[in-house]
Structure formats: C-alpha cells, structure tokens
C-alpha cells in the first residue's frame, strides 16, 4: 500500500512538471497584450490601474472563496487588491469605475465549476502563481503601495500551489489565461 502511495505521489509530481510548458503559449498571449505590457513596464496611470484593481477584486474574491470551500487557498489576495484599489481611487471620484463585461463572464464561469476542486486549482495556479512570480517585478512599478504583490514565504507558497497541480489541469489553466487576456483587451479599450 505504501509503495502504491509513493508511486502515486511520484506520478503526481512528474505529471505536474509540464504544466508550465503546457500553458506557455496562452501565458505569452496574455503577457504580450498592450495593457499587460503597460502594467509590466509601469506605464499605467493611477486611475487606469485602480480600474484594473476594481475589476480584479471580485474575480479573486470569488475564486478564493470557492477555493476555501475545498481547502485550496493558502493566501488571500482579494483583500489586498481591495486595499490597493481604495488607496488609489478615492482621489478621482466617489463613484466606482466601470465593471468590465469579462468580469461577470468569468465569475459566472467560476460558479459553474465551484464543485470541481481540480478546475478551481488550475485557476489558482494561473492567478496566484502569477502574482507570486511576475507580480514581484510588477509590484515595484505600479502606482500606490502594491500590497497585492507582497507576501511572506514566497517560495513556500509557490511550492504549495505547484504540489496541488498536475498536467491534467492544462486545459483549465489555459482557459484562465484566456479570461485574463480578454480582461487585458477590455482594459486597453477603456479611454481613461
């Protein structure tokens, strides 16, 4: 029995080693969007970045709440996103920025997979691992405090996420990248 567990565990580790490669094309597609490039280079105004945070918050909040139902979350980013948004937006307008159509579409999709921990984990992999990796570079270039990108034990958090992933999650992770790409496209279309 123990040898079967060890083989299964080893298989899981090996099976998850290719997830990055299996999602590389969609990752690059998202990353090369004009809005994403402006984010990476630090070329966003406070107002545009705050609008982006406003649209990220409900997505992360729902994903994390659903992930908590399945004990998949080791770190909550949604409250940090909300704090970063609040820090930047109040100087512009008491009204909220626009909520982009893709946000509702993504949240509806998350609700449709709420009982599938593997699919939810694929979304956590894309979003949270991205914040723990590239987010560390972005944090130095965004307006405001950038607290959504500040973590203790980054390596440990990355390892925990990776340990719960495997190659069978590639299609779902690619779908998450597609939603991110559409958000970047809609952010680029905003005239703010």
C-alpha positions as CSV (number, residue, x, y, z in Angstrom):
1,X,0.0,0.0,0.0
2,X,2.8,2.5,0.9
3,X,4.6,1.7,-2.3
4,X,1.4,2.4,-4.2
5,X,1.1,5.8,-2.4
6,X,4.7,6.6,-3.1
7,X,4.3,5.7,-6.8
8,X,1.1,7.7,-7.0
9,X,2.8,10.7,-5.3
10,X,5.8,10.4,-7.5
11,X,3.5,10.2,-10.6
12,X,1.7,13.3,-9.4
13,X,5.0,15.2,-9.1
14,X,6.1,14.1,-12.5
15,X,2.7,14.7,-14.1
16,X,2.8,18.3,-12.8
17,X,6.2,19.1,-14.1
18,X,4.9,20.0,-17.6
19,X,2.0,22.3,-16.6
20,X,4.1,25.4,-17.2
21,X,5.1,24.2,-20.7
22,X,1.5,23.2,-21.5
23,X,0.3,26.7,-20.7
24,X,3.3,28.6,-22.1
25,X,1.6,29.8,-25.4
26,X,-1.5,31.1,-23.6
27,X,0.6,32.7,-20.9
28,X,2.7,34.5,-23.6
29,X,-0.5,35.6,-25.4
30,X,-1.8,37.2,-22.2
31,X,1.5,38.7,-21.2
32,X,2.0,40.4,-24.6
33,X,-1.3,42.2,-24.6
34,X,-0.7,46.0,-24.7
35,X,-2.3,46.5,-21.3
36,X,-0.2,43.8,-19.8
37,X,2.9,45.3,-21.3
38,X,2.0,48.7,-19.8
39,X,1.4,47.0,-16.4
40,X,4.8,45.3,-16.6
41,X,6.6,48.4,-17.7
42,X,4.9,50.7,-15.1
43,X,3.2,52.8,-17.7
44,X,-0.3,52.9,-16.2
45,X,-1.9,56.0,-14.7
46,X,-3.3,55.7,-11.1
47,X,-6.8,55.8,-12.5
48,X,-6.3,53.1,-15.0
49,X,-4.5,50.9,-12.5
50,X,-7.2,51.5,-9.9
51,X,-9.8,50.5,-12.5
52,X,-7.9,47.3,-13.2
53,X,-7.8,46.5,-9.5
54,X,-11.5,47.2,-9.2
55,X,-12.1,44.6,-11.9
56,X,-9.7,42.1,-10.4
57,X,-11.1,42.2,-6.9
58,X,-14.4,40.4,-7.5
59,X,-12.7,37.7,-9.6
60,X,-10.1,36.9,-7.0
61,X,-12.6,37.2,-4.2
62,X,-14.9,34.6,-5.8
63,X,-12.1,32.3,-6.8
64,X,-10.6,32.4,-3.3
65,X,-14.0,31.9,-1.5
66,X,-14.6,28.8,-3.7
67,X,-11.1,27.6,-3.2
68,X,-11.5,27.9,0.6
69,X,-14.5,25.5,0.3
70,X,-12.1,22.9,-0.9
71,X,-9.1,23.9,1.3
72,X,-7.1,25.0,-1.8
73,X,-6.1,28.5,-0.6
74,X,-3.0,29.3,1.4
75,X,-3.0,33.0,0.9
76,X,-5.8,35.6,0.3
77,X,-5.1,38.2,-2.3
78,X,-8.6,39.7,-2.7
79,X,-8.4,41.9,0.5
80,X,-5.0,43.3,-0.6
81,X,-6.5,44.1,-4.1
82,X,-9.3,45.9,-2.4
83,X,-6.9,47.9,-0.2
84,X,-4.8,48.9,-3.2
85,X,-7.8,50.0,-5.1
86,X,-9.1,52.1,-2.1
87,X,-5.7,53.7,-1.8
88,X,-5.8,54.9,-5.4
89,X,-9.4,55.5,-6.4
90,X,-10.6,57.9,-3.7
91,X,-8.8,60.9,-5.2
92,X,-10.6,60.5,-8.5
93,X,-14.3,60.1,-7.9
94,X,-16.7,58.9,-5.3
95,X,-18.3,56.8,-8.0
96,X,-16.9,53.4,-8.8
97,X,-15.0,52.7,-12.1
98,X,-16.7,50.6,-14.8
99,X,-17.0,46.8,-14.2
100,X,-16.0,45.2,-17.4
101,X,-18.2,42.5,-19.1
102,X,-15.5,39.9,-18.9
103,X,-15.6,40.1,-15.1
104,X,-19.2,38.9,-15.0
105,X,-18.5,36.2,-17.6
106,X,-15.5,34.9,-15.5
107,X,-17.5,34.9,-12.3
108,X,-20.3,33.1,-13.9
109,X,-17.8,30.5,-15.1
110,X,-16.3,30.1,-11.7
111,X,-19.7,29.4,-10.3
112,X,-20.2,26.7,-12.9
113,X,-17.1,24.9,-11.7
114,X,-17.5,25.5,-8.0
115,X,-17.7,21.8,-7.2
116,X,-14.6,20.9,-9.1
117,X,-11.5,21.4,-7.0
118,X,-9.1,20.5,-9.8
119,X,-10.6,23.1,-12.1
120,X,-10.5,25.7,-9.4
121,X,-6.9,24.8,-8.6
122,X,-6.0,25.4,-12.2
123,X,-7.3,29.0,-11.8
124,X,-5.5,29.4,-8.5
125,X,-2.3,28.2,-10.3
126,X,-2.6,30.8,-13.0
127,X,-3.6,33.8,-10.9
128,X,-1.8,33.2,-7.6
129,X,1.4,31.8,-9.0
130,X,1.5,34.7,-11.4
131,X,1.3,37.2,-8.5
132,X,3.9,35.3,-6.6
133,X,6.2,35.3,-9.6
134,X,5.9,38.1,-12.2
135,X,3.9,40.1,-9.6
136,X,7.1,40.6,-7.7
137,X,8.5,42.6,-10.6
138,X,5.2,44.4,-11.3
139,X,4.9,45.5,-7.6
140,X,7.8,47.9,-8.0
141,X,6.2,49.6,-11.0
142,X,2.6,50.1,-10.2
143,X,1.1,53.2,-8.7
144,X,0.5,53.1,-4.9
145,X,1.7,50.5,-2.4
146,X,1.2,47.4,-4.5
147,X,0.3,45.3,-1.4
148,X,-1.4,42.7,-3.5
149,X,2.0,41.5,-4.6
150,X,3.6,41.5,-1.1
151,X,3.9,38.1,0.5
152,X,5.9,36.3,3.2
153,X,7.4,32.9,2.3
154,X,7.0,33.3,-1.5
155,X,8.9,30.1,-2.3
156,X,6.8,28.1,0.2
157,X,3.6,29.4,-1.3
158,X,4.7,28.7,-4.8
159,X,5.7,25.1,-3.8
160,X,2.3,24.5,-2.1
161,X,0.5,25.6,-5.3
162,X,2.7,23.6,-7.6
163,X,2.3,20.5,-5.4
164,X,-1.5,20.6,-5.9
165,X,-1.3,20.8,-9.7
166,X,-0.8,18.3,-12.5
167,X,-0.8,18.2,-16.3
168,X,-4.4,17.3,-16.5
169,X,-5.2,20.9,-15.4
170,X,-3.6,22.4,-18.5
171,X,-6.9,23.0,-20.5
172,X,-8.4,24.7,-17.5
173,X,-5.3,26.8,-16.8
174,X,-5.3,27.8,-20.5
175,X,-8.9,28.9,-20.2
176,X,-8.0,31.0,-17.2
177,X,-5.2,32.7,-19.3
178,X,-7.9,33.3,-22.0
179,X,-10.1,35.1,-19.5
180,X,-7.1,37.2,-18.4
181,X,-6.3,38.0,-22.0
182,X,-9.8,39.2,-22.5
183,X,-9.6,41.4,-19.4
184,X,-6.4,43.0,-20.7
185,X,-8.1,43.6,-24.1
186,X,-11.1,45.2,-22.4
187,X,-8.8,47.3,-20.2
188,X,-7.0,48.5,-23.3
189,X,-10.3,49.6,-24.9
190,X,-11.1,51.9,-21.9
191,X,-10.5,55.6,-22.5
192,X,-9.3,56.6,-19.1
